[in-house]
């Protein structure tokens, strides 16, 4: 017999650590962001004001999947709205149930949500791989539970599919002649400035005798980020941002312990000038943060990217996700664009849900009018 156990206390999830770790290896698009370690760290820093709703789907009393959800309050133009969603909070691109039994887990989870008291105004699973690994399961499960939903594109990311190529040189041949020339010329030009050194760090897990966080290297990444142009932006998108610095450092320690961190630093004459900070899991690399010093020589950023990609090809990685955005260098480097989705259910009752439905209808009408103009 299958059932769902809802857990609202983050500390109670610790008893499912072994089951979570076991199911993670079977989770589609698994990453460090899917680990219990990441969720616990995130909740310690940002859980205040949110309600955890982690659904443990069990068969014969044993967990077959965990669906981590939370209720968070979001500010909209017409007031605060309680949204039931995944706890990723835009720190990554993909999320969903933990474990292999995705269809069964989603079916059970949606039925549980439909029949339990509603503490939310809108139910919106986000960061869904709707047209690939999810294959529409989430939307079907919601509709089957009486939660009619609308699926819309959410974010787009630039990705390099490394399985298409025999290695770095094969990949270079797939780029435009201008890009090939640039990727080969920049390392030579940097070498004329001084002694170029690139350090890559991707430890094995602590369970395998490693888990080295390499704090000295991380500190170099942090110092470069503080001197980058991004540091002048008020968006929390650098490792050195004081609002998020503690969270970055705590998640780094956890990722290193699990063998899921990938750091790259470029130095000239011993001075760190550019960094790439990534997560790595099952051969998939996700670029979390990158940057270079504002006073650095031109080309250090793309030069480090080229070196990191060569390292990834040598390791046998299968994909390199450059992250959200359509910057020129991402367009030149990517093989394709991947889009995640949000799947939105707005109840028919209640004044806030009615406002939400009206707002979505109005946005849709404006988009149609704009396209036809």
LOBA-933835 format. One record per residue (C-alpha): residue number from 0; y, x negated, z negated. Coordinates in steps of 0.02 Angstrom, whole numbers, plus 50000, padded with zeros to 5 digits. Each point is the difference from the previous one (the first is absolute). Example, Ala and Ser with C-alpha at 12.3 -4.5 7.8 and 13.67 -1.06 7.14 Angstrom:
# LOBA-933835
<sedren><k>0</k><y>49775</y><x>49385</x><z>49610</z></sedren>
<sedren><k>1</k><y>50172</y><x>49931</x><z>50033</z></sedren>
END
This chain:
# LOBA-933835
<sedren><k>0</k><y>50000</y><x>50000</x><z>50000</z></sedren>
<sedren><k>1</k><y>50172</y><x>49935</x><z>50047</z></sedren>
<sedren><k>2</k><y>50156</y><x>50021</x><z>49893</z></sedren>
<sedren><k>3</k><y>50175</y><x>49928</x><z>49974</z></sedren>
<sedren><k>4</k><y>50065</y><x>49920</x><z>49842</z></sedren>
<sedren><k>5</k><y>50189</y><x>49987</x><z>49989</z></sedren>
<sedren><k>6</k><y>50073</y><x>49853</x><z>49903</z></sedren>
<sedren><k>7</k><y>50183</y><x>50001</x><z>49949</z></sedren>
<sedren><k>8</k><y>50004</y><x>49845</x><z>49890</z></sedren>
<sedren><k>9</k><y>50006</y><x>49833</x><z>50092</z></sedren>
<sedren><k>10</k><y>49908</y><x>49915</x><z>49857</z></sedren>
<sedren><k>11</k><y>49850</y><x>50116</x><z>50021</z></sedren>
<sedren><k>12</k><y>49976</y><x>49937</x><z>50177</z></sedren>
<sedren><k>13</k><y>49949</y><x>49830</x><z>49931</z></sedren>
<sedren><k>14</k><y>49827</y><x>50070</x><z>49963</z></sedren>
<sedren><k>15</k><y>49979</y><x>50024</x><z>50188</z></sedren>
<sedren><k>16</k><y>50046</y><x>49820</x><z>50045</z></sedren>
<sedren><k>17</k><y>49824</y><x>49950</x><z>50054</z></sedren>
<sedren><k>18</k><y>49974</y><x>50158</x><z>50101</z></sedren>
<sedren><k>19</k><y>50173</y><x>49980</x><z>50081</z></sedren>
<sedren><k>20</k><y>49965</y><x>49819</x><z>50047</z></sedren>
<sedren><k>21</k><y>49831</y><x>50047</x><z>50073</z></sedren>
<sedren><k>22</k><y>50073</y><x>50140</x><z>50105</z></sedren>
<sedren><k>23</k><y>50147</y><x>49896</x><z>50059</z></sedren>
<sedren><k>24</k><y>49892</y><x>49897</x><z>50118</z></sedren>
<sedren><k>25</k><y>49952</y><x>50162</x><z>50090</z></sedren>
<sedren><k>26</k><y>50176</y><x>50070</x><z>50009</z></sedren>
<sedren><k>27</k><y>50077</y><x>50012</x><z>50175</z></sedren>
<sedren><k>28</k><y>50149</y><x>49883</x><z>50021</z></sedren>
<sedren><k>29</k><y>49976</y><x>49935</x><z>49823</z></sedren>
<sedren><k>30</k><y>50133</y><x>49882</x><z>49934</z></sedren>
<sedren><k>31</k><y>50064</y><x>49933</x><z>49835</z></sedren>
<sedren><k>32</k><y>50109</y><x>50156</x><z>49993</z></sedren>
<sedren><k>33</k><y>49841</y><x>50105</x><z>49983</z></sedren>
<sedren><k>34</k><y>49939</y><x>49906</x><z>49846</z></sedren>
<sedren><k>35</k><y>50004</y><x>50069</x><z>49824</z></sedren>
<sedren><k>36</k><y>50088</y><x>49838</x><z>49950</z></sedren>
<sedren><k>37</k><y>50146</y><x>50041</x><z>50115</z></sedren>
<sedren><k>38</k><y>50010</y><x>50181</x><z>49940</z></sedren>
<sedren><k>39</k><y>49999</y><x>49948</x><z>49818</z></sedren>
<sedren><k>40</k><y>50137</y><x>49872</x><z>50031</z></sedren>
<sedren><k>41</k><y>50104</y><x>50123</x><z>50100</z></sedren>
<sedren><k>42</k><y>49980</y><x>50133</x><z>49865</z></sedren>
<sedren><k>43</k><y>50051</y><x>49879</x><z>49863</z></sedren>
<sedren><k>44</k><y>50163</y><x>49964</x><z>50091</z></sedren>
<sedren><k>45</k><y>50040</y><x>50165</x><z>50083</z></sedren>
<sedren><k>46</k><y>49889</y><x>50134</x><z>49925</z></sedren>
<sedren><k>47</k><y>50131</y><x>50070</x><z>49883</z></sedren>
<sedren><k>48</k><y>50053</y><x>50172</x><z>50060</z></sedren>
<sedren><k>49</k><y>49846</y><x>50020</x><z>50109</z></sedren>
<sedren><k>50</k><y>49838</y><x>50091</x><z>49961</z></sedren>
<sedren><k>51</k><y>49835</y><x>49920</x><z>50046</z></sedren>
<sedren><k>52</k><y>49869</y><x>50114</x><z>50077</z></sedren>
<sedren><k>53</k><y>49852</y><x>49887</x><z>50041</z></sedren>
<sedren><k>54</k><y>49853</y><x>50104</x><z>50061</z></sedren>
<sedren><k>55</k><y>49828</y><x>49925</x><z>49970</z></sedren>
<sedren><k>56</k><y>49878</y><x>50084</x><z>50119</z></sedren>
<sedren><k>57</k><y>49825</y><x>49995</x><z>49928</z></sedren>
<sedren><k>58</k><y>49825</y><x>50041</x><z>50061</z></sedren>
<sedren><k>59</k><y>49867</y><x>50021</x><z>49867</z></sedren>
<sedren><k>60</k><y>50124</y><x>49930</x><z>49876</z></sedren>
<sedren><k>61</k><y>50030</y><x>49838</x><z>50096</z></sedren>
<sedren><k>62</k><y>50165</y><x>49960</x><z>50089</z></sedren>
<sedren><k>63</k><y>49990</y><x>50003</x><z>50189</z></sedren>
<sedren><k>64</k><y>50188</y><x>49989</x><z>50030</z></sedren>
<sedren><k>65</k><y>50167</y><x>49995</x><z>49910</z></sedren>
<sedren><k>66</k><y>50153</y><x>50087</x><z>50071</z></sedren>
<sedren><k>67</k><y>50155</y><x>49928</x><z>49913</z></sedren>
<sedren><k>68</k><y>50146</y><x>50121</x><z>50003</z></sedren>
<sedren><k>69</k><y>50161</y><x>50020</x><z>49903</z></sedren>
<sedren><k>70</k><y>50141</y><x>50125</x><z>49979</z></sedren>
<sedren><k>71</k><y>50169</y><x>49918</x><z>50024</z></sedren>
<sedren><k>72</k><y>50175</y><x>50075</x><z>50004</z></sedren>
<sedren><k>73</k><y>50098</y><x>49964</x><z>50158</z></sedren>
<sedren><k>74</k><y>50184</y><x>50032</x><z>50029</z></sedren>
<sedren><k>75</k><y>50038</y><x>50108</x><z>50150</z></sedren>
<sedren><k>76</k><y>50168</y><x>50066</x><z>50062</z></sedren>
<sedren><k>77</k><y>49965</y><x>50168</x><z>49921</z></sedren>
<sedren><k>78</k><y>49933</y><x>49936</x><z>49834</z></sedren>
<sedren><k>79</k><y>49852</y><x>49914</x><z>49917</z></sedren>
<sedren><k>80</k><y>49827</y><x>50037</x><z>50069</z></sedren>
<sedren><k>81</k><y>49832</y><x>49965</x><z>49917</z></sedren>
<sedren><k>82</k><y>49885</y><x>49922</x><z>50130</z></sedren>
<sedren><k>83</k><y>49813</y><x>49976</x><z>49980</z></sedren>
<sedren><k>84</k><y>49952</y><x>49848</x><z>50103</z></sedren>
<sedren><k>85</k><y>49914</y><x>49832</x><z>49996</z></sedren>
<sedren><k>86</k><y>50076</y><x>49869</x><z>49882</z></sedren>
<sedren><k>87</k><y>50034</y><x>49870</x><z>50136</z></sedren>
<sedren><k>88</k><y>50188</y><x>50031</x><z>49993</z></sedren>
<sedren><k>89</k><y>50031</y><x>49911</x><z>50167</z></sedren>
<sedren><k>90</k><y>49936</y><x>49831</x><z>49938</z></sedren>
<sedren><k>91</k><y>49877</y><x>50002</x><z>50144</z></sedren>
<sedren><k>92</k><y>49949</y><x>50097</x><z>50154</z></sedren>
<sedren><k>93</k><y>49829</y><x>50076</x><z>49969</z></sedren>
<sedren><k>94</k><y>49922</y><x>50098</x><z>49859</z></sedren>
<sedren><k>95</k><y>49864</y><x>50128</x><z>49965</z></sedren>
<sedren><k>96</k><y>49843</y><x>50030</x><z>49897</z></sedren>
<sedren><k>97</k><y>49908</y><x>49850</x><z>49929</z></sedren>
<sedren><k>98</k><y>49821</y><x>49990</x><z>50061</z></sedren>
<sedren><k>99</k><y>49891</y><x>50035</x><z>50150</z></sedren>
<sedren><k>100</k><y>49974</y><x>50189</x><z>49978</z></sedren>
<sedren><k>101</k><y>50171</y><x>50047</x><z>50068</z></sedren>
<sedren><k>102</k><y>49961</y><x>50174</x><z>50069</z></sedren>
<sedren><k>103</k><y>49909</y><x>50058</x><z>49844</z></sedren>
<sedren><k>104</k><y>50131</y><x>49925</x><z>49885</z></sedren>
<sedren><k>105</k><y>50143</y><x>50083</x><z>50092</z></sedren>
<sedren><k>106</k><y>49913</y><x>50168</x><z>50004</z></sedren>
<sedren><k>107</k><y>49967</y><x>49997</x><z>49813</z></sedren>
<sedren><k>108</k><y>50173</y><x>49932</x><z>49958</z></sedren>
<sedren><k>109</k><y>50093</y><x>50132</x><z>50103</z></sedren>
<sedren><k>110</k><y>49900</y><x>50141</x><z>49923</z></sedren>
<sedren><k>111</k><y>50043</y><x>49930</x><z>49828</z></sedren>
<sedren><k>112</k><y>50185</y><x>49993</x><z>50042</z></sedren>
<sedren><k>113</k><y>49998</y><x>50177</x><z>50070</z></sedren>
<sedren><k>114</k><y>49921</y><x>50078</x><z>49845</z></sedren>
<sedren><k>115</k><y>50090</y><x>49904</x><z>49862</z></sedren>
<sedren><k>116</k><y>50172</y><x>50051</x><z>49933</z></sedren>
<sedren><k>117</k><y>50138</y><x>49942</x><z>50116</z></sedren>
<sedren><k>118</k><y>50114</y><x>49869</x><z>49923</z></sedren>
<sedren><k>119</k><y>50078</y><x>49955</x><z>50168</z></sedren>
<sedren><k>120</k><y>50116</y><x>50078</x><z>50129</z></sedren>
<sedren><k>121</k><y>49926</y><x>49911</x><z>50150</z></sedren>
<sedren><k>122</k><y>49832</y><x>49917</x><z>50034</z></sedren>
<sedren><k>123</k><y>50021</y><x>49857</x><z>50123</z></sedren>
<sedren><k>124</k><y>49867</y><x>49865</x><z>50020</z></sedren>
<sedren><k>125</k><y>50090</y><x>49857</x><z>50088</z></sedren>
<sedren><k>126</k><y>49951</y><x>49835</x><z>50082</z></sedren>
<sedren><k>127</k><y>49852</y><x>50082</x><z>50087</z></sedren>
<sedren><k>128</k><y>49905</y><x>49921</x><z>50145</z></sedren>
<sedren><k>129</k><y>49989</y><x>50175</x><z>50073</z></sedren>
<sedren><k>130</k><y>49947</y><x>49955</x><z>50176</z></sedren>
<sedren><k>131</k><y>49886</y><x>49853</x><z>49958</z></sedren>
<sedren><k>132</k><y>49898</y><x>49976</x><z>49841</z></sedren>
<sedren><k>133</k><y>50051</y><x>50166</x><z>49922</z></sedren>
<sedren><k>134</k><y>49959</y><x>50093</x><z>50162</z></sedren>
<sedren><k>135</k><y>50089</y><x>50156</x><z>49940</z></sedren>
<sedren><k>136</k><y>49889</y><x>50019</x><z>49846</z></sedren>
<sedren><k>137</k><y>50146</y><x>50021</x><z>49880</z></sedren>
<sedren><k>138</k><y>50082</y><x>50139</x><z>50100</z></sedren>
<sedren><k>139</k><y>49834</y><x>50092</x><z>50023</z></sedren>
<sedren><k>140</k><y>49959</y><x>49986</x><z>49815</z></sedren>
<sedren><k>141</k><y>50172</y><x>50068</x><z>49954</z></sedren>
<sedren><k>142</k><y>49984</y><x>50147</x><z>50118</z></sedren>
<sedren><k>143</k><y>49823</y><x>50034</x><z>49941</z></sedren>
<sedren><k>144</k><y>50064</y><x>50011</x><z>49821</z></sedren>
<sedren><k>145</k><y>50134</y><x>50126</x><z>50048</z></sedren>
<sedren><k>146</k><y>50139</y><x>49870</x><z>50009</z></sedren>
<sedren><k>147</k><y>50066</y><x>50016</x><z>50179</z></sedren>
<sedren><k>148</k><y>50088</y><x>49841</x><z>50051</z></sedren>
<sedren><k>149</k><y>50109</y><x>49920</x><z>50132</z></sedren>
<sedren><k>150</k><y>49962</y><x>49823</x><z>50058</z></sedren>
<sedren><k>151</k><y>50146</y><x>49891</x><z>50056</z></sedren>
<sedren><k>152</k><y>50023</y><x>49814</x><z>50039</z></sedren>
<sedren><k>153</k><y>50072</y><x>49904</x><z>49854</z></sedren>
<sedren><k>154</k><y>50014</y><x>49812</x><z>50029</z></sedren>
<sedren><k>155</k><y>49958</y><x>49876</x><z>50138</z></sedren>
<sedren><k>156</k><y>49939</y><x>49822</x><z>49978</z></sedren>
<sedren><k>157</k><y>49980</y><x>49852</x><z>50118</z></sedren>
<sedren><k>158</k><y>49822</y><x>49931</x><z>50000</z></sedren>
<sedren><k>159</k><y>49909</y><x>49855</x><z>50081</z></sedren>
<sedren><k>160</k><y>49819</y><x>50042</x><z>50041</z></sedren>
<sedren><k>161</k><y>49922</y><x>49828</x><z>49984</z></sedren>
<sedren><k>162</k><y>49828</y><x>50057</x><z>50059</z></sedren>
<sedren><k>163</k><y>50068</y><x>50008</x><z>50178</z></sedren>
<sedren><k>164</k><y>50014</y><x>49811</x><z>50008</z></sedren>
<sedren><k>165</k><y>49891</y><x>49845</x><z>49987</z></sedren>
<sedren><k>166</k><y>50132</y><x>49912</x><z>49897</z></sedren>
<sedren><k>167</k><y>50181</y><x>49947</x><z>49992</z></sedren>
<sedren><k>168</k><y>50010</y><x>49932</x><z>50177</z></sedren>
<sedren><k>169</k><y>49920</y><x>50157</x><z>50069</z></sedren>
<sedren><k>170</k><y>50128</y><x>50104</x><z>49906</z></sedren>
<sedren><k>171</k><y>50143</y><x>49892</x><z>50066</z></sedren>
<sedren><k>172</k><y>49943</y><x>50031</x><z>50178</z></sedren>
<sedren><k>173</k><y>50020</y><x>50188</x><z>49970</z></sedren>
<sedren><k>174</k><y>50185</y><x>49981</x><z>49956</z></sedren>
<sedren><k>175</k><y>50143</y><x>49992</x><z>50124</z></sedren>
<sedren><k>176</k><y>50044</y><x>49830</x><z>50070</z></sedren>
<sedren><k>177</k><y>50163</y><x>50002</x><z>49901</z></sedren>
<sedren><k>178</k><y>49909</y><x>50035</x><z>49836</z></sedren>
<sedren><k>179</k><y>49867</y><x>49866</x><z>50037</z></sedren>
<sedren><k>180</k><y>50136</y><x>49874</x><z>50034</z></sedren>
<sedren><k>181</k><y>50092</y><x>50045</x><z>49840</z></sedren>
<sedren><k>182</k><y>49844</y><x>49990</x><z>49890</z></sedren>
<sedren><k>183</k><y>49958</y><x>49828</x><z>50069</z></sedren>
<sedren><k>184</k><y>50178</y><x>49932</x><z>50005</z></sedren>
<sedren><k>185</k><y>50059</y><x>50046</x><z>49824</z></sedren>
<sedren><k>186</k><y>49873</y><x>49891</x><z>49904</z></sedren>
<sedren><k>187</k><y>50050</y><x>49850</x><z>50107</z></sedren>
<sedren><k>188</k><y>50185</y><x>50034</x><z>49972</z></sedren>
<sedren><k>189</k><y>49977</y><x>50017</x><z>49811</z></sedren>
<sedren><k>190</k><y>49903</y><x>49837</x><z>49996</z></sedren>
<sedren><k>191</k><y>50154</y><x>49911</x><z>50070</z></sedren>
<sedren><k>192</k><y>50102</y><x>50060</x><z>49851</z></sedren>
<sedren><k>193</k><y>49884</y><x>49928</x><z>49868</z></sedren>
<sedren><k>194</k><y>49823</y><x>49997</x><z>49934</z></sedren>
<sedren><k>195</k><y>49928</y><x>50175</x><z>50017</z></sedren>
<sedren><k>196</k><y>49868</y><x>50057</x><z>49877</z></sedren>
<sedren><k>197</k><y>49916</y><x>50171</x><z>49994</z></sedren>
<sedren><k>198</k><y>49897</y><x>50054</x><z>49849</z></sedren>
<sedren><k>199</k><y>49878</y><x>50145</x><z>50009</z></sedren>
<sedren><k>200</k><y>49923</y><x>50073</x><z>49843</z></sedren>
<sedren><k>201</k><y>49862</y><x>50131</x><z>50000</z></sedren>
<sedren><k>202</k><y>49890</y><x>49980</x><z>49846</z></sedren>
<sedren><k>203</k><y>49824</y><x>50063</x><z>49975</z></sedren>
<sedren><k>204</k><y>49981</y><x>50130</x><z>49860</z></sedren>
<sedren><k>205</k><y>49995</y><x>49947</x><z>49819</z></sedren>
<sedren><k>206</k><y>49823</y><x>50070</x><z>49995</z></sedren>
<sedren><k>207</k><y>49954</y><x>49863</x><z>50126</z></sedren>
<sedren><k>208</k><y>50080</y><x>49863</x><z>49897</z></sedren>
<sedren><k>209</k><y>50177</y><x>50003</x><z>50071</z></sedren>
<sedren><k>210</k><y>50138</y><x>50130</x><z>49986</z></sedren>
<sedren><k>211</k><y>50136</y><x>49866</x><z>49996</z></sedren>
<sedren><k>212</k><y>50172</y><x>50085</x><z>50007</z></sedren>
<sedren><k>213</k><y>50082</y><x>49835</x><z>50051</z></sedren>
<sedren><k>214</k><y>50157</y><x>50042</x><z>49903</z></sedren>
<sedren><k>215</k><y>50095</y><x>49849</x><z>50063</z></sedren>
<sedren><k>216</k><y>49977</y><x>50062</x><z>50178</z></sedren>
<sedren><k>217</k><y>50045</y><x>50179</x><z>49951</z></sedren>
<sedren><k>218</k><y>50158</y><x>49935</x><z>49917</z></sedren>
<sedren><k>219</k><y>50048</y><x>49915</x><z>50162</z></sedren>
<sedren><k>220</k><y>49979</y><x>50167</x><z>50090</z></sedren>
<sedren><k>221</k><y>50109</y><x>50082</x><z>49870</z></sedren>
<sedren><k>222</k><y>50137</y><x>49868</x><z>50015</z></sedren>
<sedren><k>223</k><y>50003</y><x>50014</x><z>50189</z></sedren>
<sedren><k>224</k><y>50010</y><x>50190</x><z>49988</z></sedren>
<sedren><k>225</k><y>50149</y><x>49985</x><z>49883</z></sedren>
<sedren><k>226</k><y>50090</y><x>49894</x><z>50131</z></sedren>
<sedren><k>227</k><y>49954</y><x>50111</x><z>50148</z></sedren>
<sedren><k>228</k><y>50113</y><x>50124</x><z>50089</z></sedren>
<sedren><k>229</k><y>49891</y><x>50142</x><z>49933</z></sedren>
<sedren><k>230</k><y>50055</y><x>49955</x><z>49823</z></sedren>
<sedren><k>231</k><y>50172</y><x>50069</x><z>50040</z></sedren>
<sedren><k>232</k><y>49925</y><x>50171</x><z>50036</z></sedren>
<sedren><k>233</k><y>49986</y><x>50124</x><z>49857</z></sedren>
<sedren><k>234</k><y>49826</y><x>50063</x><z>50045</z></sedren>
<sedren><k>235</k><y>49883</y><x>49902</x><z>49887</z></sedren>
<sedren><k>236</k><y>49917</y><x>49919</x><z>50149</z></sedren>
<sedren><k>237</k><y>49994</y><x>49820</x><z>49936</z></sedren>
<sedren><k>238</k><y>49886</y><x>49917</x><z>49874</z></sedren>
<sedren><k>239</k><y>50154</y><x>49946</x><z>49902</z></sedren>
<sedren><k>240</k><y>50077</y><x>50174</x><z>49978</z></sedren>
<sedren><k>241</k><y>50023</y><x>50017</x><z>49812</z></sedren>
<sedren><k>242</k><y>49951</y><x>50184</x><z>50002</z></sedren>
<sedren><k>243</k><y>49828</y><x>49960</x><z>50071</z></sedren>
<sedren><k>244</k><y>49974</y><x>49816</x><z>49958</z></sedren>
<sedren><k>245</k><y>49885</y><x>50036</x><z>49852</z></sedren>
<sedren><k>246</k><y>49895</y><x>50120</x><z>50103</z></sedren>
<sedren><k>247</k><y>49982</y><x>49874</x><z>50142</z></sedren>
<sedren><k>248</k><y>49944</y><x>49865</x><z>49878</z></sedren>
<sedren><k>249</k><y>49875</y><x>50113</x><z>49910</z></sedren>
<sedren><k>250</k><y>49924</y><x>50061</x><z>50163</z></sedren>
<sedren><k>251</k><y>49992</y><x>49821</x><z>50063</z></sedren>
<sedren><k>252</k><y>49898</y><x>49949</x><z>49848</z></sedren>
<sedren><k>253</k><y>49882</y><x>50146</x><z>50028</z></sedren>
<sedren><k>254</k><y>49984</y><x>49969</x><z>50188</z></sedren>
<sedren><k>255</k><y>49963</y><x>49815</x><z>49972</z></sedren>
<sedren><k>256</k><y>49867</y><x>50043</x><z>49871</z></sedren>
<sedren><k>257</k><y>49916</y><x>50113</x><z>50128</z></sedren>
<sedren><k>258</k><y>50016</y><x>49872</x><z>50141</z></sedren>
<sedren><k>259</k><y>50115</y><x>50116</x><z>50099</z></sedren>
<sedren><k>260</k><y>50160</y><x>49901</x><z>50011</z></sedren>
<sedren><k>261</k><y>50056</y><x>49899</x><z>50152</z></sedren>
<sedren><k>262</k><y>50154</y><x>49889</x><z>49982</z></sedren>
<sedren><k>263</k><y>50081</y><x>49887</x><z>50129</z></sedren>
<sedren><k>264</k><y>50148</y><x>49883</x><z>49975</z></sedren>
<sedren><k>265</k><y>50088</y><x>49887</x><z>50126</z></sedren>
<sedren><k>266</k><y>50093</y><x>49845</x><z>49938</z></sedren>
<sedren><k>267</k><y>50105</y><x>49870</x><z>50087</z></sedren>
<sedren><k>268</k><y>50015</y><x>49835</x><z>49909</z></sedren>
<sedren><k>269</k><y>49923</y><x>50084</x><z>49848</z></sedren>
<sedren><k>270</k><y>50127</y><x>50141</x><z>49992</z></sedren>
<sedren><k>271</k><y>49926</y><x>50178</x><z>50013</z></sedren>
<sedren><k>272</k><y>50092</y><x>50095</x><z>50135</z></sedren>
<sedren><k>273</k><y>49890</y><x>50148</x><z>50051</z></sedren>
<sedren><k>274</k><y>49859</y><x>50103</x><z>49925</z></sedren>
<sedren><k>275</k><y>49876</y><x>50136</x><z>50044</z></sedren>
<sedren><k>276</k><y>49923</y><x>50099</x><z>49857</z></sedren>
<sedren><k>277</k><y>49849</y><x>50103</x><z>50050</z></sedren>
<sedren><k>278</k><y>49850</y><x>50092</x><z>49931</z></sedren>
<sedren><k>279</k><y>49829</y><x>49970</x><z>50076</z></sedren>
<sedren><k>280</k><y>49842</y><x>50105</x><z>49988</z></sedren>
<sedren><k>281</k><y>49844</y><x>50005</x><z>50108</z></sedren>
<sedren><k>282</k><y>50083</y><x>49896</x><z>50137</z></sedren>
<sedren><k>283</k><y>50155</y><x>50111</x><z>50011</z></sedren>
<sedren><k>284</k><y>50167</y><x>49919</x><z>49956</z></sedren>
<sedren><k>285</k><y>50147</y><x>50108</x><z>49948</z></sedren>
<sedren><k>286</k><y>50173</y><x>49922</x><z>50000</z></sedren>
<sedren><k>287</k><y>50087</y><x>50057</x><z>49842</z></sedren>
<sedren><k>288</k><y>50156</y><x>49889</x><z>50000</z></sedren>
<sedren><k>289</k><y>50071</y><x>49860</x><z>50107</z></sedren>
<sedren><k>290</k><y>50161</y><x>49904</x><z>50009</z></sedren>
<sedren><k>291</k><y>50092</y><x>49837</x><z>50029</z></sedren>
<sedren><k>292</k><y>50153</y><x>49918</x><z>49927</z></sedren>
<sedren><k>293</k><y>50163</y><x>50048</x><z>50081</z></sedren>
<sedren><k>294</k><y>50046</y><x>49816</x><z>50020</z></sedren>
<sedren><k>295</k><y>49832</y><x>49953</x><z>50076</z></sedren>
<sedren><k>296</k><y>49988</y><x>49930</x><z>50177</z></sedren>
<sedren><k>297</k><y>49973</y><x>50130</x><z>50135</z></sedren>
<sedren><k>298</k><y>49817</y><x>50039</x><z>50032</z></sedren>
<sedren><k>299</k><y>49923</y><x>49967</x><z>49828</z></sedren>
<sedren><k>300</k><y>49947</y><x>50182</x><z>49982</z></sedren>
<sedren><k>301</k><y>49912</y><x>50015</x><z>50167</z></sedren>
<sedren><k>302</k><y>49931</y><x>49824</x><z>49978</z></sedren>
<sedren><k>303</k><y>49917</y><x>50049</x><z>49837</z></sedren>
<sedren><k>304</k><y>49935</y><x>50161</x><z>50077</z></sedren>
<sedren><k>305</k><y>49918</y><x>49900</x><z>50138</z></sedren>
<sedren><k>306</k><y>49919</y><x>49883</x><z>49874</z></sedren>
<sedren><k>307</k><y>49939</y><x>50147</x><z>49894</z></sedren>
<sedren><k>308</k><y>49924</y><x>50085</x><z>50152</z></sedren>
<sedren><k>309</k><y>49909</y><x>49840</x><z>50049</z></sedren>
<sedren><k>310</k><y>49930</y><x>49992</x><z>49824</z></sedren>
<sedren><k>311</k><y>49945</y><x>50183</x><z>50010</z></sedren>
<sedren><k>312</k><y>49911</y><x>49971</x><z>50166</z></sedren>
<sedren><k>313</k><y>49913</y><x>49848</x><z>49926</z></sedren>
<sedren><k>314</k><y>49942</y><x>50105</x><z>49851</z></sedren>
<sedren><k>315</k><y>49929</y><x>50135</x><z>50114</z></sedren>
<sedren><k>316</k><y>50118</y><x>50139</x><z>49945</z></sedren>
<sedren><k>317</k><y>49987</y><x>50162</x><z>50097</z></sedren>
<sedren><k>318</k><y>50178</y><x>50069</x><z>49987</z></sedren>
<sedren><k>319</k><y>50174</y><x>49944</x><z>49949</z></sedren>
<sedren><k>320</k><y>50120</y><x>50139</x><z>49953</z></sedren>
<sedren><k>321</k><y>50180</y><x>49944</x><z>50020</z></sedren>
<sedren><k>322</k><y>50064</y><x>50153</x><z>49907</z></sedren>
<sedren><k>323</k><y>50120</y><x>50142</x><z>50034</z></sedren>
<sedren><k>324</k><y>50142</y><x>49975</x><z>50121</z></sedren>
<sedren><k>325</k><y>50031</y><x>49957</x><z>50181</z></sedren>
<sedren><k>326</k><y>50089</y><x>49833</x><z>49983</z></sedren>
<sedren><k>327</k><y>50002</y><x>49896</x><z>50158</z></sedren>
<sedren><k>328</k><y>49877</y><x>49870</x><z>49935</z></sedren>
<sedren><k>329</k><y>49876</y><x>50138</x><z>49952</z></sedren>
<sedren><k>330</k><y>50010</y><x>50076</x><z>50173</z></sedren>
<sedren><k>331</k><y>49964</y><x>49830</x><z>50076</z></sedren>
<sedren><k>332</k><y>49855</y><x>49961</x><z>49884</z></sedren>
<sedren><k>333</k><y>49909</y><x>50166</x><z>49982</z></sedren>
<sedren><k>334</k><y>49858</y><x>50064</x><z>50106</z></sedren>
<sedren><k>335</k><y>50029</y><x>50182</x><z>49954</z></sedren>
<sedren><k>336</k><y>50087</y><x>50121</x><z>49883</z></sedren>
<sedren><k>337</k><y>49908</y><x>50102</x><z>49868</z></sedren>
<sedren><k>338</k><y>50074</y><x>50159</x><z>49929</z></sedren>
<sedren><k>339</k><y>49960</y><x>50079</x><z>49833</z></sedren>
<sedren><k>340</k><y>50026</y><x>50184</x><z>49962</z></sedren>
<sedren><k>341</k><y>50049</y><x>50119</x><z>49863</z></sedren>
<sedren><k>342</k><y>49912</y><x>50166</x><z>49981</z></sedren>
<sedren><k>343</k><y>50111</y><x>50132</x><z>49919</z></sedren>
<sedren><k>344</k><y>49953</y><x>50161</x><z>49912</z></sedren>
<sedren><k>345</k><y>50142</y><x>50108</x><z>49936</z></sedren>
<sedren><k>346</k><y>49949</y><x>50155</x><z>49899</z></sedren>
<sedren><k>347</k><y>50064</y><x>50171</x><z>50052</z></sedren>
<sedren><k>348</k><y>50059</y><x>50045</x><z>49826</z></sedren>
<sedren><k>349</k><y>50141</y><x>49930</x><z>49893</z></sedren>
<sedren><k>350</k><y>50181</y><x>49966</x><z>50045</z></sedren>
<sedren><k>351</k><y>49982</y><x>49811</x><z>50020</z></sedren>
<sedren><k>352</k><y>49852</y><x>50014</x><z>50119</z></sedren>
<sedren><k>353</k><y>50098</y><x>50129</x><z>50099</z></sedren>
<sedren><k>354</k><y>50146</y><x>49879</x><z>50013</z></sedren>
<sedren><k>355</k><y>49881</y><x>49863</x><z>50056</z></sedren>
<sedren><k>356</k><y>49926</y><x>50111</x><z>50135</z></sedren>
<sedren><k>357</k><y>50173</y><x>50051</x><z>50060</z></sedren>
<sedren><k>358</k><y>50058</y><x>49818</x><z>50005</z></sedren>
<sedren><k>359</k><y>49847</y><x>49946</x><z>50101</z></sedren>
<sedren><k>360</k><y>50026</y><x>50147</x><z>50119</z></sedren>
<sedren><k>361</k><y>50183</y><x>49954</x><z>50023</z></sedren>
<sedren><k>362</k><y>49959</y><x>49816</x><z>50032</z></sedren>
<sedren><k>363</k><y>49873</y><x>50053</x><z>50130</z></sedren>
<sedren><k>364</k><y>50126</y><x>50112</x><z>50087</z></sedren>
<sedren><k>365</k><y>50129</y><x>49860</x><z>50004</z></sedren>
<sedren><k>366</k><y>49873</y><x>49878</x><z>50074</z></sedren>
<sedren><k>367</k><y>49955</y><x>50125</x><z>50136</z></sedren>
<sedren><k>368</k><y>50184</y><x>50030</x><z>50038</z></sedren>
<sedren><k>369</k><y>50034</y><x>49813</x><z>50008</z></sedren>
<sedren><k>370</k><y>49856</y><x>49969</x><z>50120</z></sedren>
<sedren><k>371</k><y>50052</y><x>50142</x><z>50115</z></sedren>
<sedren><k>372</k><y>50185</y><x>49951</x><z>50000</z></sedren>
END
